């Protein structure tokens, strides 16, 4: 078979994707595909406009612009090259949008294989040729309508004679020598429905003396069907007496056939879109197959459509079918086709072969195959393969893709032979390809569901103790909470911890520790007997008991029974400070479930009760009552956390700055402390004191710190603040969580590189309290960033009551005296002495000292008298907006 060259244009900004598609195309054997790659919007559009390509693959992502925009432009410019839209995520809504705009088809990059890509390219080119031919035909028809060939006739009511123009004979397909045509012969050429309509219209004309315009169908002597448009009117004499009928006849066959073809194509595309949409909405294999056969038979109006699935033994079974009335059903039948065993037909199917038979007696098939089709009452059929790709591992453990024939999509015509149209086979090929993709997805989903069920069956039990593990507890607890919330039911939680379990393991060994855990779990299960109650291992030596519909009084009884049951085991525990036996501490909390209450709150309450029991001496029960006031406060904090997370996503934070002013001529650099502000949804801007404590409790500080650093460096890069601005250094506050984040240092260095901001322009502030909490880690963190070029300030010095020896271990550059000392310094001589001492120590260590909270002129004078280097406060400078959004 001679190969022909397909000129293919790929518009794709990702070189790796170009290489992948080029590699796929290199494996296509049935066609020569010449690939031309354009990686920008402008180059791609210019290439499409040339009209030199048979088909174009267009990617959605094209840098700043996207493929949808290019597709719209190409359609508006009336580009003739068909465009196949490709996406990377299989976004169905995006694909359907592309089809609505004018894409010929769409593909998902993750699902592209050589056989699917070649098939889609071939079908797109063939369909485009048909559409172009149709458009040309319509254009010619419009030109023909300008000079229509009209025939006319006249019927004399008195003589009952009828006369015809020569054009009428041509329209009716009569020979040029035939010069007469009776009215009866004329009527006989109409199809029955049109003949009846003609006679009814003639009666109306004679009865009501009105004009008539109508369309009719006739059958010519050669058997061809023609469509006519007629205008008929009554002829009267001067006395208004009816004397005859005059009519004109226009042959509108070409126009009618063109309109029918357009309707058919639109119906095909609409049906294909609906079917694809319906099968993509389901991952149920039965529903997918049912939808496919029903939709195909509706479109083809054939007698039988079935999906035939191959079995491992080479035979096949009819999985689904759609039947016309009184047609033989094959559903569930195992069909043995001897041709499949003795030929290479399956291999040909894998290469894209399909079968179209208009008449089985003239098909050239083997006799065994013809006999089988006759037995199934088939006179004409279409057979298309459903190909799926199986991913396998080879000996080198690398992925291999293998194409297999999953089954066949078959259409049968049983009443008579049938001349299948190209448009029908084209639709079926596209539908078979989509069905194959969806079947594969459904199979993968079914396997995943089965594996998930198996994993869940073995994963919800703790291997050691036999009770639920924590993962399953969390799922079951949420389910129980939702159920009780609908009923406004009560629920109690018991948290249990084995006392001094680590010393127990150290004394008796881990093997004996595991045995102890098993005995304790069994004791708990023995006590918790109701069907709705459940027990789970929450941590190493921690257990949790859930008691639905149980008030505090009942939960306390259960907790006491558990405690005594464990103590009664008399498991020796020499390392315990409470008893010679293994004992337990328990925390109990209860609440009413509702849609607004929080299950996590109940767990925290039970954990707090457990903590109280342990701090009160162990081997006892702690109780926590959740008050309405604390619940309200908790809800307010949760709402604020949600708003903070939204602000991080949507740039709802603001950066302000406040100058740290040099107080003496010898101090050159001017510092600016970067301050964070948050805007409530109401529009009110608030200071960090309102939201930072909550952010710390809910572990948001590392994210907030990263937001501040990134946006500040972006601002500095935007305004080109570099080493040429010698008198401008920004100071940024860091939280303890960020200091302890092992990846934060790498993040800062990366941001400096991204925005090309000199590290010398940034001074990081950490509080004395944070620094002394983890002195070694803080010192290493400071030293690492100082090596990069950053400077450091120790904030709130004096508040943490650390020793001056700690200060010597921290390589900071600035010392910020706690503002409370500065405020009290005017009226308290002791406080003034502390400030003087801090200043002298800082100067001795060659540190610049900063005084905060300078709010009046008198405080400024006092600070100046001590010789402190810098001052900061509302008297010197008020915070102002630095950056609103990036």
C-alpha positions, 0 to 999 in steps of 0.5 A: 500500500502506497504511503502518502505524506501528511504535513503536520503543524505542531504549536507547542511551547514545551520542547519536551512535549514536542520531542514526545509527540515527535517520538510517537509520530516516528513509530507510525508506519502506515503514513509519512508524517512531516512534522513542523514545530512552532513554539510561540503564538505568533509563529503558530498563527503565521504558519496556520495562515499559510494553509500549507499544512494538512492538520495542526496540533494546538497546545492549550499553554502558549506562554502568556497567551493560550491556545484558545485565543489562537484557535479563535483568531484562526477561525475568525481569519477563516483558516482552512487547516483543521485544528486538533486541540491538545491539553495536559490534564484532560479538562473536559470543559476546556475540550468542549469549549475548543470544539464549540469554537471550531476545533476539529477534535481534541486530545489529552497528552497523557493518553496520546499513543501512535495509533490514536494520534494517527487515527485522529489525524487521518479522520480529521483530514478526511472530515475536513476534505468532506466539509470543504467539498460541501462548502464548495457545493453550497457555493455553487448552488448559490450561484445556480440559484441566481439563474434558476431553470423554471418549468411551467405548465397550464391546464385548461379547465374547459378542454381538460388539456394540459400543456408543458414547457420543455424545461418541465420534461427535463426536470421530470427526466423525460426524453427530448422526443417526448412532447406530450404528458397526460395529467395522470402520467404527471401525477403518477411520478409523484411519491404517494405522500406528495401526490396526495398533497398535490391533489389537496392543494389543487382542490383548494385552489379551485374551491377558494381561488387562492394561490399555492406554494409547496414542495414535492418529491417525484421519482423519475423514470430512471428511479432517481428522487427529485425535489420540486418547488411549485407555485400555482395560481387560478386563471379567471376571465373578465367575468371572474370565471375560472378558466384554467390553472397556471403553475411553475416548477423549480428543481430544488434537488441540489439545494435540498440534498445539500441542506440534508447533508448539512443537517446530517453532519450537524446531527452527527457532530451533535450526537458524537458530542452527546455520547462522548459527554455521557460516557465520560460522565460515568466510570461504570463500564456497564453504563458506558457500553449501554450508552454506546450501543443505544446511541449508535443504533439511534444514529445509524437506524440499523437493526442491531448494534453490539459490543463483542468482547474477546475472551482469553481463549480467543473466542468472544461474547456479546457484552451489550446490544441494542436491537430493532423490533423483531430482530434476533438477540445475540446478547450473552452469546459466545460466538466462535469465529474460525477466521480469528484463529487462522488469520492475522486479523487481530494484528490487522485490527491493532494497526487500525484496520476496520471492515465495511460490508455493504453486501455479504454475498459480494464481500469476498469473505471466506465462506465460513465467515459468510455462513456465520453472518447468514446464521445471525441474519446479517446482510450488511455490517460495519466492524471496528476494533476497540483498542486499549493500551496495557502498561507492562513492566519488562525485565529491566523494570521499565514501562512498556505500552502494548496495544490489545484488541479489547473487543469490537463495535459492530453494526448489523443491517439485517433487512436488506443490503446497505450502502454505508456512507463515509460519514457513518463510518467516520462517526463510528471510528471516532466513537470507537476510539472514545469508547476505548479510552473510556473503557480503559479508564473504567477498568483502571477505576474498577481495579483501583476500587478493588485494591482500595477495598482490599487495602481498607480491609487490612489497613483499619486494624492496628496490627499489634493490639487488634483495635482500630488504628488511628486512621480508621478511627478518624474516619469512623469518628467523623462518620459518627459525628455527622450521624449524631449531628443530624440527631443533635445527639450527645457524644463522649470521648475517653483518652487513655495513656499508660503511665510511665510507659517509656520507663517500662520499655526501658526496664522490661524491653520492647517485646514485653512492652508490646505484650503490655499494650496487647493486654491493656487493649484487651482490657479496654475492649472487655469493658467497652461492650455496646455495639455502637462504642469503639476503641482505637489505638491513638498513639504509641501507648495512647488509646481513645474510646468513643461513646455515642449517646453517652453523657458525662456521668456514663462516660466517667463510669466506663472510664473508672471501669477501664482504669480498675480493669487495667490495674487489676491485670497486675502487670509489674512496673518497677519503674513507675512512680505511681504504683508497683503495677501498670496503671493508666491516666484517663481524660473524659470530655463530652459535648452535643453534636451539631452542624456548628460544633467541632469534633476536633474541639472535643478531641482537644478537650479530652486530651486536655483532661488527660493532661490534667490527670497526668499532672495531678498524679496519674492513675486517675481520671481528668474531666473537661467541660466544654463551656459555650464561651470557650466554644464561641472563642474557638469558633472565632479563632477558626474563622480568623484562621480561614481569613488568614489563609484566604489572605495568603492566597489572595494577597490580603496582607499589607506591608508597612514600614517604620523608620529606625532613625539614626540619633547621632552623626556617626551613624550613617545607615537608616533602617526601616522595620517592615511591619505586617498588616491584615485586612478584614473582609469588612475592609478594616486594617489591623495590626499584628497583635490582633492576628499573630497569636492565632497564627502561631497557635495554628502553625501559620507563621512559617507561611506568613514569614515566607509571604513577607520575605518574598513580597518585600524582595519583590518590592525591592527588586521592582524599585531597584533598591540595591547596594547603591542605596547605602542608607537603606536597610530593611529589617524583617521579623522572623518567628520561632517556627521559621528559625526551626524550619530546616528548609527556611534558610534554603528558601531565603537564599533562593529568594535572594537569587530570584529577585537579585536583591543584595543580602546586605540590604536585609536585617532579620530580627528575632526576639530574645525569647526565641533566641534563648529557647533554642540557642544553638539552632538560633546561633547557627541560623544567624551565622549562616545568613551573615555569611551570605551578607545579611545582618541581624538584630536581637529584638525585645532585649531585656524581656526574656531575662536572659543572661548577658552570657547568652548574648555573647553566643549570638553573632548579632549586629543590632540590639533593640531594647525592649520598649517597656524599659524605654517608656518607664525610663523617665519616671523610674531610675532603676529602669534607666540604669537597666537601659544604660547597662544594656547600652554599655554592654552593647557598645562593648560588644561593638553592637548598634543599640536601638531604643523602641517606643519613643513616643514623646520629645522628653523620651527622645531627649532622655535616649539622646542623653545616653548616647544610644545609636538609633531611635524608633517610635511614633514621635520619630516616624509613623508606619506607612504603607510600603506595598499593597499587593504583588 
